[in-house]
Amino acid sequence: MFLKWPWPGGSAMTLVACVLVALVALLHVYIMVLEMVMWERPLGRRAFGLTEEFARATRTLAGNQGLYNGFLAAGLVWGLILGLPAGRGVMLFFLGCVIVAGVYGAATASRKILFVQALPGAVALAALLLA
């Protein structure tokens, strides 16, 4: 089996935690696509509130940001592939990175990042700790 789900014998909380980690990973894939592919397009500019000129001038920086978001997603997927309990440490580490990146982004760029990135990461982290 591709994902080593802890079933049978796993708790409902374990399933909830794995689903939440997967959703955070998907969120970061979406952010990666917005930053690396859609940055200068209407969807990307609208998502980040950018002017056409600013998007053009910052596309390289956005691509770099997107790459880092892709690494966060890859780490979470790696932990899910390992399954529980083997992948718990990997998922905890990458969720911690998601939360730190979200808090830093909220402090330096936009408060919205706290709710879009850090909060989902914190909820997934809490669920994983309870699983």
C-alpha positions in Angstrom: 0.0 0.0 0.0 1.3 3.5 -0.9 0.4 5.2 2.3 1.0 3.1 5.4 -2.3 4.1 7.1 -2.4 2.8 10.7 -5.6 0.9 10.0 -6.9 -1.4 11.4 -6.1 -0.6 15.0 -5.6 3.1 14.4 -7.8 5.7 16.2 -10.2 8.0 14.6 -7.9 10.9 15.7 -5.1 9.3 13.8 -7.2 9.4 10.7 -8.2 13.0 11.4 -4.6 14.0 11.9 -3.5 12.4 8.6 -6.3 14.1 6.7 -5.4 17.5 8.2 -1.7 17.0 7.4 -2.7 16.1 3.8 -4.8 19.2 3.6 -1.9 21.4 4.8 0.3 19.7 2.2 -2.3 20.5 -0.6 -2.5 24.1 0.6 1.2 24.4 0.2 1.1 22.9 -3.3 -1.6 25.5 -4.2 0.6 28.3 -2.7 3.6 27.0 -4.7 1.6 27.1 -7.9 0.3 30.6 -7.2 3.8 31.9 -6.5 5.8 30.0 -9.2 3.3 29.8 -12.1 0.4 32.3 -11.5 2.3 35.2 -9.9 2.0 37.5 -12.9 -1.4 36.2 -14.0 -4.7 37.7 -12.9 -5.4 34.8 -10.4 -2.0 35.2 -8.7 -2.1 39.0 -8.7 -5.6 38.9 -7.2 -4.6 36.3 -4.6 -1.8 38.5 -3.3 -3.2 41.9 -4.1 -0.4 42.8 -6.6 -0.2 45.3 -9.4 1.0 44.1 -12.7 4.2 46.1 -12.4 5.0 44.8 -8.9 4.3 41.2 -9.9 6.6 41.5 -12.9 9.4 43.1 -10.8 9.2 40.4 -8.1 8.6 37.2 -10.1 12.0 35.8 -9.2 11.5 36.3 -5.5 8.0 34.8 -5.7 9.4 31.8 -7.5 11.8 31.3 -4.7 9.0 31.6 -2.1 7.0 29.1 -4.1 9.9 26.6 -4.2 10.1 26.7 -0.4 6.3 26.1 -0.1 6.8 23.1 -2.4 9.5 21.8 0.0 7.1 22.1 2.9 4.5 20.2 1.0 7.0 17.5 0.0 8.1 17.0 3.6 4.5 16.6 4.8 3.8 14.1 2.0 7.0 12.2 2.9 5.8 11.9 6.5 2.4 10.6 5.3 4.1 8.1 3.0 6.1 6.8 6.0 2.9 6.5 7.9 2.4 6.4 11.6 4.3 6.0 13.8 7.4 6.2 11.6 6.5 9.5 9.9 5.3 11.3 13.0 8.6 13.1 13.6 8.9 14.1 9.9 5.3 15.5 10.0 5.9 17.3 13.3 9.1 18.9 12.0 7.5 20.1 8.7 4.3 21.3 10.5 6.5 23.3 12.8 8.2 24.8 9.8 4.8 25.7 8.3 3.8 27.4 11.6 7.1 29.4 11.9 6.8 30.5 8.2 3.2 31.5 8.8 4.0 33.5 11.9 7.0 35.2 10.2 4.9 36.0 7.1 2.1 37.5 9.3 4.6 39.6 11.2 6.4 40.9 8.1 4.0 40.7 5.1 0.4 40.3 5.9 -1.6 39.3 9.0 -3.8 37.1 6.7 -0.9 34.6 6.5 -1.4 33.8 10.1 -4.9 32.5 9.4 -4.2 31.0 5.9 -0.9 29.2 6.7 -0.1 29.1 10.4 -3.5 28.3 11.8 -4.1 25.2 9.6 -0.6 24.0 10.4 -1.2 24.5 14.1 -4.5 22.6 14.0 -2.9 19.7 12.1 0.0 19.7 14.6 -2.4 19.6 17.5 -4.3 16.7 15.9 -1.1 14.8 15.2 0.1 15.3 18.8 -3.3 13.9 20.1 -3.3 10.9 17.7 
